[in-house]
């Protein structure tokens, strides 16, 4: 599982657009925000509308959080010579083991080419190596090297020290609950995008 401190890039055009789009989806404030109750219709419809409004607000906060985490990740990267995308690849290999470039790209919902660039740069630094894939001769496995593991250990120490003061007043249980909720929402968005968003020609 990828660490929270390894967001792959700063705010993209899509993520910049996400906040105004979400805010504009239902007006500046809903009837439920103003009155504390659904604007009208059945109770079930009102509850559903209220949940959708709450989800919209959560996604706005998540987008803003993404920007802050991306900036912090860049500042905390060991020696400042690794991009967020490269750190993300290292953490994925640490957590999930060797993978192919297409697998790494698919897990991120991005094209293969930028992931390949990150892998090539990491390999040049000796942090990963490309090995023969017994299942697919043309798609080699990307494997974390001992040097890559040492680099991640250094980053973990720095990040843990930086994050620890921010846990004041936050329980482990509440943080894990929040993590689980965000993961479920992320998975539902991915499914919804696959099912409903048309491919641009």
N, C-alpha and C positions, 0 to 999 in steps of 0.2 A: 504494500500500500504506500503511495507517495506521501511524503511528509508535507505538513502544512506550510513549511518554510521552503518549498521548492516549486512555487508557481513558475510556470515555464516562461512567461514573458510579462512585460508591462501591459497596461490596458490597450487592447487592440481596438480597431475602429468599431468592431461589433460590440465589445464590452462597453465602450464609451457611449454608444447609442442605446444600450440596454436601459439605462436609468431614465432618460426622457421618454422612451417608448412605454416603459412600464407605468410611469407617472401619468402619462397621457391616456392610458388605456381606459381609465374609468373616471376621469376628471380629477380635480385637485384633491377633493375629499369625498368619500362616499356618504350616502345617507346614513349608513350605520355609524360612520365616524362622528357625524354631527349629532345624532340622536341617541346612539347606543342601541338601536334596534334596526332590523331590516326595513327598507323603504316601503316594501309592500309585497304582495303575493303570499304564497303559502309559507309556513314555517320552514319546511324542508328547503324551499328555494332560497329563503333568506339565509338559512344556515350555510348553504352552499356558496352563496354570494359573499357572505362574511368570510368564509375560509379562503375564497379566491382573493379577496382584498388583502387578507393577512399574508397570503403567500406572495402576493405582489410586493408588499412592503418588505418581506424577508428577502426577496430576490434583489431588491434595491440595495439593502444593507450588504448582502453577499457580494454584489458588484463593487461597492465601495471598499469592502474588506479586501477584495482581490487586489485592488490598487495598492493598498497599504502593505499587504503581505508581499507583493512583488517588489516594492521599494525596499522593504526590510530584508528580503532575501538577497537582493543584490548587494546591500551593504554588509551582510554577514557572510557572504561567500568567502571561503578560505582564500586568502591572498588576493581576492578580487579578480582572479583570472578565469573564473568559470561563469558561464551564463546560467540563467535560471533553467533554461532548457537542458543544459548539460547536467546540472545538479539533479534535475528530475529524472533523467535517464539513469544516473548512478543510483539513486534511491530505489527506483523500480527494480533494477538488477539486484540490489541488495535484498529487497523484500521478496521478490518473486523468482529470482534465479535467472539463468541465461534465457534470452529471448532473441528473436529475429527482429530486424528493423521493421518489417511490416507489422509484427505483433506490437511493438512499442508504439508505432504510429496509430494503429487501430485503437489502442487503449486510450489515446489522447484525442481521438477524433480529428486528426490532422493528416495532411499529406505525408507520404513517405520521405520526400526529398529533404525537408528541414530536419527530420529526425536523423537521416543519413549523414547530414552535415555535422550534427552534434556528435554522432558516434565516431565519425572520422577524426574530429578534433580531439575527442577524448582518447582515441587510440593513439594519436600522435603524441599525447602527453603520457602515455603508458598507464592510463587509468582504466581502460577496458582493452580487451583483445577479441579478435574475430577468430572463431574456431569452426571447424567442419560441422555441418549439421547432418546427422545421419538420416534425417527424414526428408531433407531437401538439399541437394548438392549445390544449387545455385543461390540459396538463401542462407548465409552463414549465421551462426549464433554469436550474439554479443555477450561477453562474459566479463564480470567485474574482476579486476586484478587485485593483488594484495596492496598495491599502491593506491588503487581506487578506494579500497576499504579503509586504509589509513586516512585518506583525505576526508572521507565521510565521518570518521570518528572525530577528527579535528573540528569539523563543522558542527557535529552534534554537541560537543562540549561548549562551543561558543554560543550556539543557539539556545541550549538549555539555560545557560547563565543569563542570557538576555530575556528569555520568556518567563523565568521563575517569578520575578516581582509582579507580573501581570496576573498571576493566579490568586492573588489575595482576594478573599471573599468569593471565590469560585470553587465549588466542590468538584472532585474528580467525576462524581456521578453526573452532575449537571453538564459537564463538558463532554462526557462520553454520550450522553443523551442528545446533545446538540449535534455532535459528530454523526451519530446514527441518523438523525433527522435530515441533515444536509445530504448525506449519502443517498437516502431514499429519494429525496427530491431530485438530485442529480440523475439518478437512474430513470426516474419517471420522465424528466425532460428529454433525456436521450431517446427513450422509447417514443415519446410524443413527436419529437422531431423526425424520427424515422417513419412514423405512421402518417403524419399530416403535412409536413413541409415539402412543397413541390421542388424538384430539382430545377435550378436556373439554367436556361439554355444559353 
